[in-house]
Amino acid sequence: MRLSIWLSAGIIAGGLAGGAVGAQPAASPGSPPAALPSPAYETAGSITLRAALDAAWQRAVAARESQGQRRRAEADRTAAGSFWAAPPSLELSHRNDRLQSNAGRRETEISVAVPLWLPGQKAARAGTADAAAAQALAAEQVARLRLVGELREAAWQLAALQAEAAQAEIQIQALKQLAADVERRVRAGDLARADLLAAQAELLAASALQSDVSQRLQAARARWTLHTGLAATPDVSVEALEGAPRPAASHLELQLASQSTELARKRVELMRHSRRDAPELTVGVRQDVPGRAESSQGSLVVGLRLPFGTDDRNRPLEAAALAELDVAETHELRLRERLDSDIAAARDAQRSAEAHLDAETARARLLRERASLIDKSFRAGETPLPDQLRALAAASQADSAVARQTAALGLARARLQQALGLLP
């Protein structure tokens, strides 16, 4: 048989040092889980999830997209505050009769054409720009929420591997003491050499498993550093002891969907105030020369250009704006339903993880007590070594299940916070 890597220090180390296996106290059902162990595998420092989010946001592509979206919204807001609906244009014209009668008649005109706002169009465009700016801010918060969701998964995966590494280190130390004790008893003639070979084989197997855990832990740390650019590990002990998270007043994704709907509504309003191209007011001067030896005459030119708004122009624009509004409203409705479903599922998962942890904790307590009794019997020469190893393996597997379930409960709570739309 083969020992599990999750051997308990209280079962093995305590039994070898003190002559009997002392049972470790177990958490009572319903009590918060203990913080995950932090052995020598942990780096020199640790950071909060909020600090990790700030560091990861500086490296994220979504941060650059959010900045660009905000800049576009600010540019639209500036354009909406302009005195003209579009950039003015300069017009130059010159006419003469050189190719016809060549009597010296000339006409030169210079003017400026200024596009004018239609009634209500400027206010509608300003409202659209404000809605776009609000949507850009909401989109940034949602991008940060999605990023912290990735960090929460990575942080709890790293915490679970740190707990596994701690148990592997405990197993190595305990098996070294067990092998030394068996070797002493073999020399004394109390045990057969086959028992010593079994103990040493288990020690070698545990060393191989420890190497595998260390490799997976290093890979998880590399992924964490890739996300955040930081070598410090996340501190999840505070979150592991927190109670049930309280839902926010409004989910961040729901805020974004609401702002997107409002922006689509503002665009429909802008389209209805822009059923024709902008009229142009032209102001200029013209110089006329009737012919040779005649004095020139100057005049002021004022013109107004009024484009027509036909159905061929307006129907496609109106259909596109109304379709965008319909999609935004439907998306917001479906999002509300999905968020309610996700929150309910996350709460159920947390309750299931809590119940599972209570059951594993009680089971581990019973198996530790059983291993303690068998250890006493083994030291009295009444139980063979294989029976003790099986008892220790069962107890250690139960301890490993508690450690894994503690991390699973922490991850379930983190996923509930994510479903509620809470930032650290």
Disulfide bonds with the S-S distance in Angstrom:
none
